[in-house]
Amino acid sequence: MKTSVEISYYPLNEEYVPPIRGFIDRINTYEGLRVKTNGMSTQVFGEYDILMAAITKEIRKSFDHPHSVFVMKVINADLDTKESK
């Protein structure tokens, strides 16, 4: 199933940029996922099982930083394709 996830990461500490960049860089390494980033969130598009496994793994790594907050929206469609627009 094609899936889209909008995810925002809020490390609650003064040095917040490196953990966010690290999360985005790691998500970009997964084959089969398309990633778009803007100032407010990151959108990830792909097959549900691959996408959710990648996000689960990378959120777990991010939780090594104290007080990490993630906000996500999950949609059961690929909102990055022309067919869904």
C-alpha positions as CSV (number, residue, x, y, z in Angstrom):
1,M,0.0,0.0,0.0
2,K,1.3,3.4,-0.9
3,T,1.7,5.7,2.1
4,S,2.6,9.3,2.9
5,V,3.9,10.4,6.3
6,E,4.4,14.0,7.4
7,I,6.7,14.1,10.4
8,S,8.0,16.8,12.6
9,Y,10.8,16.3,15.1
10,Y,11.3,18.5,18.1
11,P,14.5,17.7,20.2
12,L,13.8,19.7,23.4
13,N,17.3,21.0,24.0
14,E,19.5,24.0,22.9
15,E,21.3,22.0,20.3
16,Y,18.3,21.0,18.3
17,V,19.5,21.3,14.7
18,P,22.1,18.4,14.6
19,P,19.6,15.7,15.8
20,I,17.0,16.9,13.2
21,R,19.6,16.9,10.4
22,G,20.7,13.5,11.5
23,F,17.2,12.1,11.4
24,I,16.6,13.5,7.9
25,D,20.0,12.2,6.7
26,R,19.3,8.7,7.9
27,I,15.7,8.6,6.4
28,N,17.3,9.7,3.1
29,T,19.4,6.5,3.0
30,Y,16.5,4.1,2.6
31,E,15.9,2.8,-0.9
32,G,12.3,3.0,-2.1
33,L,11.5,6.1,-0.1
34,R,11.1,9.6,-1.4
35,V,11.8,12.4,1.1
36,K,10.8,16.1,0.9
37,T,11.9,18.5,3.6
38,N,10.8,22.0,4.4
39,G,11.0,24.4,7.3
40,M,8.1,22.8,9.2
41,S,8.2,19.1,8.5
42,T,9.6,16.2,6.5
43,Q,7.3,14.2,4.1
44,V,8.2,10.6,3.4
45,F,6.5,8.6,0.6
46,G,6.7,4.9,-0.2
47,E,5.3,1.5,0.5
48,Y,3.8,1.2,4.0
49,D,5.9,-1.6,5.4
50,I,9.2,-0.1,4.2
51,L,8.3,3.4,5.2
52,M,7.0,2.5,8.7
53,A,10.0,0.2,9.4
54,A,12.4,3.0,8.5
55,I,10.6,5.6,10.6
56,T,10.3,3.3,13.5
57,K,14.0,2.5,13.4
58,E,15.1,6.1,13.1
59,I,12.7,7.4,15.8
60,R,14.2,4.8,18.1
61,K,17.7,6.1,17.3
62,S,16.5,9.7,17.9
63,F,15.2,8.7,21.3
64,D,18.8,8.3,22.4
65,H,18.6,12.1,22.8
66,P,16.6,13.1,25.9
67,H,13.2,14.6,25.5
68,S,12.7,14.0,21.8
69,V,9.2,14.7,20.5
70,F,7.8,13.5,17.2
71,V,4.5,14.6,15.6
72,M,3.2,12.5,12.6
73,K,0.4,12.3,10.1
74,V,0.0,9.0,8.2
75,I,-2.1,8.9,5.1
76,N,-2.9,5.7,3.1
77,A,-2.1,7.2,-0.2
78,D,1.0,8.5,-2.0
79,L,0.3,12.3,-2.0
80,D,3.5,12.9,-4.0
81,T,2.2,11.4,-7.2
82,K,0.1,13.0,-9.9
83,E,-2.6,10.4,-9.6
84,S,-3.5,11.4,-6.0
85,K,-3.5,15.2,-6.7
